[in-house]
Amino acid sequence: MYALEIDKLSKTYASGVQALNGVSMQVKEGDFFALLGPNGAGKSTLIGIICSLVNASSGEARVFGISVQKNRSAAMGHIGLVPQELNFNQFEQPLNIVVNQAGYYGIPRRKALQRAERYLKQLDLWDKRHVFSRTLSGGMKRRLMIARAMVHEPRLLILDEPTAGVDIEIRRSMWKFIREINENGTTVILTTHYLEEAEQLCRNIAIIDKGDIIENTAMKALLAKLDYETFILDLREPLAVVPEVEGMHLALQDEITLEATLPRQKSLNKLFAHLDVCNIQVLSMRNKANRLEELFLGLVKKGNNP
Amino acid sequence: MSVQANVNWVGYQTIVIKEVTRILRIWGQTVVPPAISMSLYFVIFGNLIGKRIGEMGGYPYIQYIVPGLVMMSVIQSSYGNIVSSFFGAKFGKHIEEILISPLPSIIILLGYITGGVVRGLMVGTVVTVVALFFTDVQIYNYWITISVVLLTAIMFSLAGMVNAIFAQKFDDIAIVPTFILTPLTYLGGVFYSISLLPDFWRKVSAMNPILYMVNAFRYGMLGVSDVNIVHAYIIIILFVLALGGICLFLLHRGIGLRT
């Protein structure tokens, strides 16, 4: 069963801008799916069509087999959306925002209050339930939109840049919450500019650029395409001369930080053996950049230079 | 009750509760201003100037203008409520909360219209109570009074919805009330009987739909009217049906709301 099926969706805006060029893709039920793309690639248009905020020029989106275009009401009941832009009433209280949202999905007030309490507590917003929502911090506002999207317990949760502008501590707590939601059976589609976030959370990925899907595969399969990896080695003592290792590229970031770039097939043992011979002691090691980021940039660049 | 019917009913209640809560929360903007301005009308036109005018339609002038002033406040309040609430939601993007929900267009429309009607009737009641401080208020026919005020509140809530759907900026929601609604209301027989007008202007006035609402309401309260009461009902109902159809079409197509 697919949570989402996109079938040849096209969108041309009144201005003449072609935002989507007949894209097709599927998201399996229970998946944690990343939808990535540069700004203006068509991600928000695609999400807008799925959530019925944007009318498609042609094609169809189906949510759990229900056509958004033909049976909007039934399809919408399964979707929860956390949009990129803040879109709640800034003069309303968080509790009312969440309870009202539940009402729009047919959840009676008493049950809506219980659910609102549960989700606001889970997202650390219960103490703020009676303040004006405009007084919440940026991270709290993002979490409020997650609570609002979850109150009707959708089968498909779409998160459009949910952690934009949120500090790392809150971002991690949000990841934990979203991961738990996914483990409990909710299909999650995530768009983000933090590619590390997508790499850590998502099992499958689609990359969209200029209205076309240029990659749609499993995250592991995509990462396997990466030919080189770069590691940062923290050294015990300052290094004056960079050793040379065949088939690898070593460079100093500063006198006690060594950067090593090597093909994915190459064993790290060879590197460490050589460093050992040179009496260079390594205290710790980490990936330089997010691997997905490198792939993403490569794919988008390829699309720009056919 | 089917699942969708249950969703619709709870969704409708939610919109109404939200709207009424909003009206009560900002009572200083929604209920008090009409009460103050109508008090001034009663003092100036009713008490001070009205005494020199004498009778109109067989009633003291102050009593004659009560139905018109009540109707004027109902029209302005029901129109203003939906324009500010719906356009505010559109401007703040929180209308998307409803647009992405399973609620069909008709329920969204009914919810907001009910909000507009509630505010119109609430303000109409307050103005009637204010009128009691200045003159006797009588009801000639309860059914006509209630049905006309209700239909008028529905009609202007629908008109406000059309305005809110098309509005792109705050100026757009001020243009219609300022340049169309207020002149039509003032020239709609609120303060005078069109029998006082020359023949030409009487015919021009007959093209003003608000004239029929004010006079039908006045007939319900005082038993006097410048227009045929059946014609008034037909005109009001036709406007309600036409505006309702336009609203549903706009909401269904997502014009001004969905990209």
Interface residues (C-beta under 8 A of the other chain):
Chain A: Y13 G48 C51 S52 L53 V54 N55 R72 S73 A74 M76 G77 I79 L81 P83 E85 L86 N87 F88 N89 Q90 N96 I97 N100 Q101 G103 Y104 Y105 G106 I107 P108 R109 R148
Chain B: V3 Q4 N6 V7 N8 W9 V10 G11 Q13 T14 I15 I17 K18 T21 A89 G92 K93 H94 E96 E97 I98 L99 I100 S101 P102 L103 P104 G254 R258 T259
